[in-house]
Amino acid sequence: MPSEKAKENRALVVTCAACKKSVPTESAVALSGIEDSRRRQYAVCVPCANGGWRPPGFAGIYNPRPA
Ligand SMILES: [Zn+2]
């Protein structure tokens, strides 16, 4: 059923916190940072993460993935 599949695909999209593009979740990573003294998750596309973008307060380790 193609219509069901299209609906599914649309749900699996996030907005990259760095470039503001809509990317499939499978092409994004969640990086934790701090905003207003609170820990939160930022969805970032793999090219931005590989390019060095990090959320404010990021203190973890990011292992680059193939885009
Ligand atoms: Zn991006």
N, CA, C, O and the ligand as a Tripos MOL2 file, in Angstrom:
@<TRIPOS>MOLECULE
protein
  269   267    68     0     0
PROTEIN
NO_CHARGES

@<TRIPOS>ATOM
      1 N           0.8390   -1.2140    0.0000 N.3       1 MET1
      2 CA          0.0000    0.0000    0.0000 C.3       1 MET1
      3 C           0.8670    1.2540    0.0000 C.2       1 MET1
      4 O           1.3990    1.6390    1.0410 O.2       1 MET1
      5 N           1.0120    1.8860   -1.1480 N.am      2 PRO2
      6 CA          1.9350    3.0280   -1.2270 C.3       2 PRO2
      7 C           1.5420    4.1980   -0.3390 C.2       2 PRO2
      8 O           2.4130    4.8730    0.2110 O.2       2 PRO2
      9 N           0.2370    4.4520   -0.1870 N.am      3 SER3
     10 CA         -0.1650    5.6150    0.6130 C.3       3 SER3
     11 C           0.2270    5.4240    2.0780 C.2       3 SER3
     12 O           0.6450    6.3750    2.7380 O.2       3 SER3
     13 N           0.0960    4.2170    2.5780 N.am      4 GLU4
     14 CA          0.4930    3.9540    3.9630 C.3       4 GLU4
     15 C           1.9990    4.1820    4.1420 C.2       4 GLU4
     16 O           2.4450    4.7130    5.1590 O.2       4 GLU4
     17 N           2.7500    3.7790    3.1570 N.am      5 LYS5
     18 CA          4.1970    3.9120    3.2630 C.3       5 LYS5
     19 C           4.6100    5.3830    3.2530 C.2       5 LYS5
     20 O           5.5120    5.7880    3.9860 O.2       5 LYS5
     21 N           3.9460    6.1730    2.4200 N.am      6 ALA6
     22 CA          4.2640    7.5940    2.3610 C.3       6 ALA6
     23 C           3.9960    8.2640    3.7040 C.2       6 ALA6
     24 O           4.7650    9.1140    4.1540 O.2       6 ALA6
     25 N           2.9050    7.8720    4.3300 N.am      7 LYS7
     26 CA          2.5660    8.4510    5.6300 C.3       7 LYS7
     27 C           3.6490    8.1040    6.6570 C.2       7 LYS7
     28 O           4.0520    8.9350    7.4710 O.2       7 LYS7
     29 N           4.0960    6.8740    6.5910 N.am      8 GLU8
     30 CA          5.1280    6.4120    7.5030 C.3       8 GLU8
     31 C           6.4180    7.2180    7.3110 C.2       8 GLU8
     32 O           7.0520    7.6420    8.2770 O.2       8 GLU8
     33 N           6.7870    7.4170    6.0530 N.am      9 ASN9
     34 CA          8.0150    8.1460    5.7660 C.3       9 ASN9
     35 C           7.9740    9.5760    6.2690 C.2       9 ASN9
     36 O           8.9760   10.0930    6.7640 O.2       9 ASN9
     37 N           6.8300   10.2100    6.1460 N.am     10 ARG10
     38 CA          6.7210   11.5960    6.5600 C.3      10 ARG10
     39 C           6.9380   11.7340    8.0680 C.2      10 ARG10
     40 O           7.4820   12.7330    8.5390 O.2      10 ARG10
     41 N           6.5060   10.7240    8.8100 N.am     11 ALA11
     42 CA          6.6560   10.7680   10.2680 C.3      11 ALA11
     43 C           8.1140   10.6330   10.6850 C.2      11 ALA11
     44 O           8.4970   11.0680   11.7710 O.2      11 ALA11
     45 N           8.9160   10.0370    9.8310 N.am     12 LEU12
     46 CA         10.2960    9.7630   10.2110 C.3      12 LEU12
     47 C          11.2500   10.8500    9.7340 C.2      12 LEU12
     48 O          12.3410   10.5690    9.2380 O.2      12 LEU12
     49 N          10.8160   12.0990    9.8940 N.am     13 VAL13
     50 CA         11.6320   13.2290    9.4660 C.3      13 VAL13
     51 C          11.8170   14.1570   10.6590 C.2      13 VAL13
     52 O          10.8770   14.4040   11.4140 O.2      13 VAL13
     53 N          13.0210   14.6650   10.8220 N.am     14 VAL14
     54 CA         13.2860   15.6340   11.8780 C.3      14 VAL14
     55 C          13.9140   16.8670   11.2510 C.2      14 VAL14
     56 O          14.4310   16.8050   10.1350 O.2      14 VAL14
     57 N          13.8710   17.9800   11.9560 N.am     15 THR15
     58 CA         14.5200   19.1890   11.4820 C.3      15 THR15
     59 C          15.8930   19.2900   12.1270 C.2      15 THR15
     60 O          16.0290   19.2600   13.3510 O.2      15 THR15
     61 N          16.8950   19.4080   11.2890 N.am     16 CYS16
     62 CA         18.2640   19.5170   11.7890 C.3      16 CYS16
     63 C          18.4260   20.8190   12.5730 C.2      16 CYS16
     64 O          18.0290   21.8840   12.1000 O.2      16 CYS16
     65 N          19.0010   20.7340   13.7550 N.am     17 ALA17
     66 CA         19.1770   21.9150   14.5990 C.3      17 ALA17
     67 C          20.2310   22.8730   14.0330 C.2      17 ALA17
     68 O          20.2730   24.0460   14.4050 O.2      17 ALA17
     69 N          21.0620   22.3770   13.1530 N.am     18 ALA18
     70 CA         22.1400   23.2070   12.6110 C.3      18 ALA18
     71 C          21.7420   23.8770   11.2950 C.2      18 ALA18
     72 O          21.8410   25.0990   11.1770 O.2      18 ALA18
     73 N          21.2960   23.1030   10.3090 N.am     19 CYS19
     74 CA         21.0220   23.6680    8.9870 C.3      19 CYS19
     75 C          19.5230   23.8630    8.7350 C.2      19 CYS19
     76 O          19.1400   24.4090    7.7000 O.2      19 CYS19
     77 N          18.6630   23.4180    9.6820 N.am     20 LYS20
     78 CA         17.2100   23.5840    9.6100 C.3      20 LYS20
     79 C          16.5520   22.8450    8.4540 C.2      20 LYS20
     80 O          15.4040   23.1260    8.1090 O.2      20 LYS20
     81 N          17.2580   21.9210    7.8650 N.am     21 LYS21
     82 CA         16.6550   21.1130    6.8070 C.3      21 LYS21
     83 C          15.9050   19.9550    7.4300 C.2      21 LYS21
     84 O          16.2400   19.5020    8.5250 O.2      21 LYS21
     85 N          14.8900   19.4790    6.7320 N.am     22 SER22
     86 CA         14.2030   18.2690    7.1580 C.3      22 SER22
     87 C          14.9960   17.0780    6.6460 C.2      22 SER22
     88 O          15.2700   16.9560    5.4520 O.2      22 SER22
     89 N          15.3510   16.2200    7.5570 N.am     23 VAL23
     90 CA         16.1290   15.0540    7.1720 C.3      23 VAL23
     91 C          15.4700   13.8040    7.7510 C.2      23 VAL23
     92 O          14.8420   13.8720    8.8080 O.2      23 VAL23
     93 N          15.6060   12.6720    7.0760 N.am     24 PRO24
     94 CA         15.0660   11.4310    7.6440 C.3      24 PRO24
     95 C          15.7880   11.1110    8.9500 C.2      24 PRO24
     96 O          16.9850   11.3670    9.0850 O.2      24 PRO24
     97 N          15.0590   10.5560    9.9010 N.am     25 THR25
     98 CA         15.6890   10.2560   11.1940 C.3      25 THR25
     99 C          16.8850    9.3290   11.0360 C.2      25 THR25
    100 O          17.8280    9.3780   11.8260 O.2      25 THR25
    101 N          16.8420    8.4860   10.0140 N.am     26 GLU26
    102 CA         17.9680    7.5730    9.8270 C.3      26 GLU26
    103 C          19.2280    8.3210    9.3710 C.2      26 GLU26
    104 O          20.3260    7.7680    9.4270 O.2      26 GLU26
    105 N          19.0770    9.5800    8.9190 N.am     27 SER27
    106 CA         20.2340   10.3840    8.5260 C.3      27 SER27
    107 C          20.5440   11.4510    9.5640 C.2      27 SER27
    108 O          21.2740   12.4020    9.2820 O.2      27 SER27
    109 N          19.9940   11.2980   10.7630 N.am     28 ALA28
    110 CA         20.2180   12.2890   11.8140 C.3      28 ALA28
    111 C          20.7080   11.5960   13.0740 C.2      28 ALA28
    112 O          20.4930   10.4000   13.2680 O.2      28 ALA28
    113 N          21.3630   12.3590   13.9180 N.am     29 VAL29
    114 CA         21.7940   11.8350   15.2120 C.3      29 VAL29
    115 C          21.2600   12.7690   16.2970 C.2      29 VAL29
    116 O          21.0100   13.9440   16.0310 O.2      29 VAL29
    117 N          21.0870   12.2660   17.4930 N.am     30 ALA30
    118 CA         20.6470   13.0900   18.6190 C.3      30 ALA30
    119 C          21.8740   13.4110   19.4680 C.2      30 ALA30
    120 O          22.5550   12.5180   19.9720 O.2      30 ALA30
    121 N          22.1370   14.7100   19.6110 N.am     31 LEU31
    122 CA         23.2510   15.1380   20.4580 C.3      31 LEU31
    123 C          22.6550   15.8770   21.6480 C.2      31 LEU31
    124 O          21.7480   16.6920   21.4790 O.2      31 LEU31
    125 N          23.1520   15.6030   22.8410 N.am     32 SER32
    126 CA         22.5910   16.2870   24.0020 C.3      32 SER32
    127 C          23.3990   17.5330   24.3000 C.2      32 SER32
    128 O          24.6300   17.5230   24.2940 O.2      32 SER32
    129 N          22.6700   18.6070   24.5610 N.am     33 GLY33
    130 CA         23.2840   19.8760   24.9020 C.3      33 GLY33
    131 C          22.4980   20.4950   26.0410 C.2      33 GLY33
    132 O          21.6390   19.8530   26.6450 O.2      33 GLY33
    133 N          22.8050   21.7530   26.3250 N.am     34 ILE34
    134 CA         22.1220   22.4390   27.4160 C.3      34 ILE34
    135 C          21.5500   23.7440   26.8880 C.2      34 ILE34
    136 O          22.2510   24.5410   26.2650 O.2      34 ILE34
    137 N          20.2620   23.9470   27.1490 N.am     35 GLU35
    138 CA         19.6090   25.1890   26.7720 C.3      35 GLU35
    139 C          18.8640   25.7110   27.9900 C.2      35 GLU35
    140 O          18.0990   24.9650   28.6020 O.2      35 GLU35
    141 N          19.0640   26.9620   28.3570 N.am     36 ASP36
    142 CA         18.4460   27.5380   29.5600 C.3      36 ASP36
    143 C          18.6810   26.6510   30.7860 C.2      36 ASP36
    144 O          17.7630   26.3970   31.5660 O.2      36 ASP36
    145 N          19.9040   26.1930   30.9410 N.am     37 SER37
    146 CA         20.2990   25.3550   32.0860 C.3      37 SER37
    147 C          19.6160   23.9970   32.1140 C.2      37 SER37
    148 O          19.6750   23.2910   33.1200 O.2      37 SER37
    149 N          18.9760   23.6330   31.0250 N.am     38 ARG38
    150 CA         18.3270   22.3170   30.9850 C.3      38 ARG38
    151 C          18.9460   21.4770   29.8900 C.2      38 ARG38
    152 O          19.2860   21.9600   28.8100 O.2      38 ARG38
    153 N          19.0810   20.2000   30.2080 N.am     39 ARG39
    154 CA         19.6160   19.2740   29.2310 C.3      39 ARG39
    155 C          18.5440   18.9520   28.2000 C.2      39 ARG39
    156 O          17.4100   18.6410   28.5660 O.2      39 ARG39
    157 N          18.8770   19.0180   26.9530 N.am     40 ARG40
    158 CA         17.9250   18.6210   25.9210 C.3      40 ARG40
    159 C          18.6450   17.9730   24.7520 C.2      40 ARG40
    160 O          19.8580   18.1030   24.5850 O.2      40 ARG40
    161 N          17.8640   17.2770   23.9580 N.am     41 GLN41
    162 CA         18.4110   16.5700   22.8110 C.3      41 GLN41
    163 C          18.2300   17.4230   21.5620 C.2      41 GLN41
    164 O          17.1670   18.0030   21.3380 O.2      41 GLN41
    165 N          19.2630   17.4880   20.7670 N.am     42 TYR42
    166 CA         19.2030   18.1930   19.4950 C.3      42 TYR42
    167 C          19.3330   17.1620   18.3810 C.2      42 TYR42
    168 O          20.2480   16.3390   18.3740 O.2      42 TYR42
    169 N          18.4060   17.2250   17.4500 N.am     43 ALA43
    170 CA         18.5160   16.3570   16.2760 C.3      43 ALA43
    171 C          19.3790   17.0830   15.2520 C.2      43 ALA43
    172 O          19.1030   18.2290   14.8970 O.2      43 ALA43
    173 N          20.4000   16.4270   14.7940 N.am     44 VAL44
    174 CA         21.3520   17.0310   13.8520 C.3      44 VAL44
    175 C          21.5830   16.0430   12.7210 C.2      44 VAL44
    176 O          21.7560   14.8480   12.9590 O.2      44 VAL44
    177 N          21.5850   16.5450   11.4840 N.am     45 CYS45
    178 CA         21.8310   15.6240   10.3900 C.3      45 CYS45
    179 C          23.3010   15.1940   10.4030 C.2      45 CYS45
    180 O          24.1720   15.9020   10.9080 O.2      45 CYS45
    181 N          23.5430   14.0300    9.8410 N.am     46 VAL46
    182 CA         24.8940   13.4650    9.8860 C.3      46 VAL46
    183 C          25.9350   14.3840    9.2290 C.2      46 VAL46
    184 O          27.0250   14.5430    9.7790 O.2      46 VAL46
    185 N          25.6350   14.9990    8.0620 N.am     47 PRO47
    186 CA         26.6550   15.8950    7.4780 C.3      47 PRO47
    187 C          27.0380   17.0490    8.4140 C.2      47 PRO47
    188 O          28.2130   17.4070    8.4960 O.2      47 PRO47
    189 N          26.0660   17.6330    9.1180 N.am     48 CYS48
    190 CA         26.3870   18.7230   10.0550 C.3      48 CYS48
    191 C          27.1990   18.1910   11.2340 C.2      48 CYS48
    192 O          28.1840   18.8070   11.6430 O.2      48 CYS48
    193 N          26.7900   17.0570   11.7710 N.am     49 ALA49
    194 CA         27.5140   16.4790   12.9110 C.3      49 ALA49
    195 C          28.9350   16.1150   12.5010 C.2      49 ALA49
    196 O          29.8860   16.3720   13.2400 O.2      49 ALA49
    197 N          29.0790   15.5140   11.3180 N.am     50 ASN50
    198 CA         30.4120   15.1640   10.8310 C.3      50 ASN50
    199 C          31.2380   16.4170   10.5580 C.2      50 ASN50
    200 O          32.4640   16.4020   10.6670 O.2      50 ASN50
    201 N          30.5440   17.5110   10.1980 N.am     51 GLY51
    202 CA         31.2350   18.7610    9.8990 C.3      51 GLY51
    203 C          31.6350   19.5290   11.1420 C.2      51 GLY51
    204 O          32.2880   20.5700   11.0540 O.2      51 GLY51
    205 N          31.2460   19.0180   12.3000 N.am     52 GLY52
    206 CA         31.7240   19.6290   13.5310 C.3      52 GLY52
    207 C          30.6890   20.4200   14.3100 C.2      52 GLY52
    208 O          31.0330   21.0240   15.3260 O.2      52 GLY52
    209 N          29.4180   20.4430   13.8680 N.am     53 TRP53
    210 CA         28.4120   21.1990   14.6120 C.3      53 TRP53
    211 C          28.0950   20.4890   15.9200 C.2      53 TRP53
    212 O          27.8740   19.2780   15.9310 O.2      53 TRP53
    213 N          28.0720   21.2240   17.0080 N.am     54 ARG54
    214 CA         27.7170   20.6710   18.3140 C.3      54 ARG54
    215 C          26.7450   21.6240   18.9950 C.2      54 ARG54
    216 O          26.8690   22.8400   18.8500 O.2      54 ARG54
    217 N          25.7850   21.0890   19.7330 N.am     55 PRO55
    218 CA         24.8480   21.9640   20.4410 C.3      55 PRO55
    219 C          25.5470   22.7020   21.5820 C.2      55 PRO55
    220 O          26.6070   22.2780   22.0410 O.2      55 PRO55
    221 N          24.9490   23.8130   22.0400 N.am     56 PRO56
    222 CA         25.5380   24.5220   23.1910 C.3      56 PRO56
    223 C          25.5810   23.5960   24.3960 C.2      56 PRO56
    224 O          24.6040   22.9060   24.6850 O.2      56 PRO56
    225 N          26.6910   23.5770   25.0920 N.am     57 GLY57
    226 CA         26.8050   22.7560   26.2930 C.3      57 GLY57
    227 C          27.0930   21.2960   26.0030 C.2      57 GLY57
    228 O          27.0650   20.4640   26.9100 O.2      57 GLY57
    229 N          27.3690   20.9780   24.7530 N.am     58 PHE58
    230 CA         27.6500   19.5800   24.4110 C.3      58 PHE58
    231 C          28.9030   19.0980   25.1330 C.2      58 PHE58
    232 O          29.9610   19.7220   25.0520 O.2      58 PHE58
    233 N          28.7680   17.9840   25.8370 N.am     59 ALA59
    234 CA         29.9070   17.4960   26.6170 C.3      59 ALA59
    235 C          30.1800   16.0300   26.3430 C.2      59 ALA59
    236 O          30.9830   15.4000   27.0330 O.2      59 ALA59
    237 N          29.5240   15.4950   25.3520 N.am     60 GLY60
    238 CA         29.6960   14.0640   25.0820 C.3      60 GLY60
    239 C          30.7250   13.8290   24.0050 C.2      60 GLY60
    240 O          31.5330   14.6970   23.6800 O.2      60 GLY60
    241 N          30.6730   12.6600   23.4770 N.am     61 ILE61
    242 CA         31.5800   12.2810   22.4000 C.3      61 ILE61
    243 C          30.7250   11.8850   21.2030 C.2      61 ILE61
    244 O          29.7670   11.1250   21.3420 O.2      61 ILE61
    245 N          31.0690   12.3920   20.0480 N.am     62 TYR62
    246 CA         30.3400   12.0060   18.8380 C.3      62 TYR62
    247 C          31.2730   11.2090   17.9510 C.2      62 TYR62
    248 O          32.3600   11.6610   17.5930 O.2      62 TYR62
    249 N          30.8310   10.0280   17.6070 N.am     63 ASN63
    250 CA         31.6040    9.2060   16.6770 C.3      63 ASN63
    251 C          31.0470    9.4060   15.2870 C.2      63 ASN63
    252 O          29.9110    9.0100   15.0260 O.2      63 ASN63
    253 N          31.8110   10.0100   14.3760 N.am     64 PRO64
    254 CA         31.2900   10.2690   13.0180 C.3      64 PRO64
    255 C          30.7740    8.9970   12.3590 C.2      64 PRO64
    256 O          31.3600    7.9190   12.4600 O.2      64 PRO64
    257 N          29.6450    9.1810   11.6790 N.am     65 ARG65
    258 CA         29.0300    8.0900   10.9410 C.3      65 ARG65
    259 C          29.0830    8.4040    9.4710 C.2      65 ARG65
    260 O          29.1450    9.5730    9.0900 O.2      65 ARG65
    261 N          29.0590    7.3770    8.6290 N.am     66 PRO66
    262 CA         28.9500    7.6610    7.1940 C.3      66 PRO66
    263 C          27.6200    8.3470    6.9000 C.2      66 PRO66
    264 O          26.5880    7.9420    7.4330 O.2      66 PRO66
    265 N          27.6310    9.3800    6.0600 N.am     67 ALA67
    266 CA         26.4080   10.1250    5.7690 C.3      67 ALA67
    267 C          25.4900    9.2980    4.8850 C.2      67 ALA67
    268 O          24.4030    9.7530    4.5280 O.2      67 ALA67
    269 ZN         22.1560   19.7250    9.1350 Zn       68 ZN68
@<TRIPOS>BOND
     1     1     2 1
     2     2     3 1
     3     3     4 2
     4     3     5 am
     5     5     6 1
     6     6     7 1
     7     7     8 2
     8     7     9 am
     9     9    10 1
    10    10    11 1
    11    11    12 2
    12    11    13 am
    13    13    14 1
    14    14    15 1
    15    15    16 2
    16    15    17 am
    17    17    18 1
    18    18    19 1
    19    19    20 2
    20    19    21 am
    21    21    22 1
    22    22    23 1
    23    23    24 2
    24    23    25 am
    25    25    26 1
    26    26    27 1
    27    27    28 2
    28    27    29 am
    29    29    30 1
    30    30    31 1
    31    31    32 2
    32    31    33 am
    33    33    34 1
    34    34    35 1
    35    35    36 2
    36    35    37 am
    37    37    38 1
    38    38    39 1
    39    39    40 2
    40    39    41 am
    41    41    42 1
    42    42    43 1
    43    43    44 2
    44    43    45 am
    45    45    46 1
    46    46    47 1
    47    47    48 2
    48    47    49 am
    49    49    50 1
    50    50    51 1
    51    51    52 2
    52    51    53 am
    53    53    54 1
    54    54    55 1
    55    55    56 2
    56    55    57 am
    57    57    58 1
    58    58    59 1
    59    59    60 2
    60    59    61 am
    61    61    62 1
    62    62    63 1
    63    63    64 2
    64    63    65 am
    65    65    66 1
    66    66    67 1
    67    67    68 2
    68    67    69 am
    69    69    70 1
    70    70    71 1
    71    71    72 2
    72    71    73 am
    73    73    74 1
    74    74    75 1
    75    75    76 2
    76    75    77 am
    77    77    78 1
    78    78    79 1
    79    79    80 2
    80    79    81 am
    81    81    82 1
    82    82    83 1
    83    83    84 2
    84    83    85 am
    85    85    86 1
    86    86    87 1
    87    87    88 2
    88    87    89 am
    89    89    90 1
    90    90    91 1
    91    91    92 2
    92    91    93 am
    93    93    94 1
    94    94    95 1
    95    95    96 2
    96    95    97 am
    97    97    98 1
    98    98    99 1
    99    99   100 2
   100    99   101 am
   101   101   102 1
   102   102   103 1
   103   103   104 2
   104   103   105 am
   105   105   106 1
   106   106   107 1
   107   107   108 2
   108   107   109 am
   109   109   110 1
   110   110   111 1
   111   111   112 2
   112   111   113 am
   113   113   114 1
   114   114   115 1
   115   115   116 2
   116   115   117 am
   117   117   118 1
   118   118   119 1
   119   119   120 2
   120   119   121 am
   121   121   122 1
   122   122   123 1
   123   123   124 2
   124   123   125 am
   125   125   126 1
   126   126   127 1
   127   127   128 2
   128   127   129 am
   129   129   130 1
   130   130   131 1
   131   131   132 2
   132   131   133 am
   133   133   134 1
   134   134   135 1
   135   135   136 2
   136   135   137 am
   137   137   138 1
   138   138   139 1
   139   139   140 2
   140   139   141 am
   141   141   142 1
   142   142   143 1
   143   143   144 2
   144   143   145 am
   145   145   146 1
   146   146   147 1
   147   147   148 2
   148   147   149 am
   149   149   150 1
   150   150   151 1
   151   151   152 2
   152   151   153 am
   153   153   154 1
   154   154   155 1
   155   155   156 2
   156   155   157 am
   157   157   158 1
   158   158   159 1
   159   159   160 2
   160   159   161 am
   161   161   162 1
   162   162   163 1
   163   163   164 2
   164   163   165 am
   165   165   166 1
   166   166   167 1
   167   167   168 2
   168   167   169 am
   169   169   170 1
   170   170   171 1
   171   171   172 2
   172   171   173 am
   173   173   174 1
   174   174   175 1
   175   175   176 2
   176   175   177 am
   177   177   178 1
   178   178   179 1
   179   179   180 2
   180   179   181 am
   181   181   182 1
   182   182   183 1
   183   183   184 2
   184   183   185 am
   185   185   186 1
   186   186   187 1
   187   187   188 2
   188   187   189 am
   189   189   190 1
   190   190   191 1
   191   191   192 2
   192   191   193 am
   193   193   194 1
   194   194   195 1
   195   195   196 2
   196   195   197 am
   197   197   198 1
   198   198   199 1
   199   199   200 2
   200   199   201 am
   201   201   202 1
   202   202   203 1
   203   203   204 2
   204   203   205 am
   205   205   206 1
   206   206   207 1
   207   207   208 2
   208   207   209 am
   209   209   210 1
   210   210   211 1
   211   211   212 2
   212   211   213 am
   213   213   214 1
   214   214   215 1
   215   215   216 2
   216   215   217 am
   217   217   218 1
   218   218   219 1
   219   219   220 2
   220   219   221 am
   221   221   222 1
   222   222   223 1
   223   223   224 2
   224   223   225 am
   225   225   226 1
   226   226   227 1
   227   227   228 2
   228   227   229 am
   229   229   230 1
   230   230   231 1
   231   231   232 2
   232   231   233 am
   233   233   234 1
   234   234   235 1
   235   235   236 2
   236   235   237 am
   237   237   238 1
   238   238   239 1
   239   239   240 2
   240   239   241 am
   241   241   242 1
   242   242   243 1
   243   243   244 2
   244   243   245 am
   245   245   246 1
   246   246   247 1
   247   247   248 2
   248   247   249 am
   249   249   250 1
   250   250   251 1
   251   251   252 2
   252   251   253 am
   253   253   254 1
   254   254   255 1
   255   255   256 2
   256   255   257 am
   257   257   258 1
   258   258   259 1
   259   259   260 2
   260   259   261 am
   261   261   262 1
   262   262   263 1
   263   263   264 2
   264   263   265 am
   265   265   266 1
   266   266   267 1
   267   267   268 2
@<TRIPOS>SUBSTRUCTURE
     1 MET1         2 RESIDUE 1 A MET
     2 PRO2         6 RESIDUE 1 A PRO
     3 SER3        10 RESIDUE 1 A SER
     4 GLU4        14 RESIDUE 1 A GLU
     5 LYS5        18 RESIDUE 1 A LYS
     6 ALA6        22 RESIDUE 1 A ALA
     7 LYS7        26 RESIDUE 1 A LYS
     8 GLU8        30 RESIDUE 1 A GLU
     9 ASN9        34 RESIDUE 1 A ASN
    10 ARG10       38 RESIDUE 1 A ARG
    11 ALA11       42 RESIDUE 1 A ALA
    12 LEU12       46 RESIDUE 1 A LEU
    13 VAL13       50 RESIDUE 1 A VAL
    14 VAL14       54 RESIDUE 1 A VAL
    15 THR15       58 RESIDUE 1 A THR
    16 CYS16       62 RESIDUE 1 A CYS
    17 ALA17       66 RESIDUE 1 A ALA
    18 ALA18       70 RESIDUE 1 A ALA
    19 CYS19       74 RESIDUE 1 A CYS
    20 LYS20       78 RESIDUE 1 A LYS
    21 LYS21       82 RESIDUE 1 A LYS
    22 SER22       86 RESIDUE 1 A SER
    23 VAL23       90 RESIDUE 1 A VAL
    24 PRO24       94 RESIDUE 1 A PRO
    25 THR25       98 RESIDUE 1 A THR
    26 GLU26      102 RESIDUE 1 A GLU
    27 SER27      106 RESIDUE 1 A SER
    28 ALA28      110 RESIDUE 1 A ALA
    29 VAL29      114 RESIDUE 1 A VAL
    30 ALA30      118 RESIDUE 1 A ALA
    31 LEU31      122 RESIDUE 1 A LEU
    32 SER32      126 RESIDUE 1 A SER
    33 GLY33      130 RESIDUE 1 A GLY
    34 ILE34      134 RESIDUE 1 A ILE
    35 GLU35      138 RESIDUE 1 A GLU
    36 ASP36      142 RESIDUE 1 A ASP
    37 SER37      146 RESIDUE 1 A SER
    38 ARG38      150 RESIDUE 1 A ARG
    39 ARG39      154 RESIDUE 1 A ARG
    40 ARG40      158 RESIDUE 1 A ARG
    41 GLN41      162 RESIDUE 1 A GLN
    42 TYR42      166 RESIDUE 1 A TYR
    43 ALA43      170 RESIDUE 1 A ALA
    44 VAL44      174 RESIDUE 1 A VAL
    45 CYS45      178 RESIDUE 1 A CYS
    46 VAL46      182 RESIDUE 1 A VAL
    47 PRO47      186 RESIDUE 1 A PRO
    48 CYS48      190 RESIDUE 1 A CYS
    49 ALA49      194 RESIDUE 1 A ALA
    50 ASN50      198 RESIDUE 1 A ASN
    51 GLY51      202 RESIDUE 1 A GLY
    52 GLY52      206 RESIDUE 1 A GLY
    53 TRP53      210 RESIDUE 1 A TRP
    54 ARG54      214 RESIDUE 1 A ARG
    55 PRO55      218 RESIDUE 1 A PRO
    56 PRO56      222 RESIDUE 1 A PRO
    57 GLY57      226 RESIDUE 1 A GLY
    58 PHE58      230 RESIDUE 1 A PHE
    59 ALA59      234 RESIDUE 1 A ALA
    60 GLY60      238 RESIDUE 1 A GLY
    61 ILE61      242 RESIDUE 1 A ILE
    62 TYR62      246 RESIDUE 1 A TYR
    63 ASN63      250 RESIDUE 1 A ASN
    64 PRO64      254 RESIDUE 1 A PRO
    65 ARG65      258 RESIDUE 1 A ARG
    66 PRO66      262 RESIDUE 1 A PRO
    67 ALA67      266 RESIDUE 1 A ALA
    68 ZN68       269 GROUP 0 **** ****
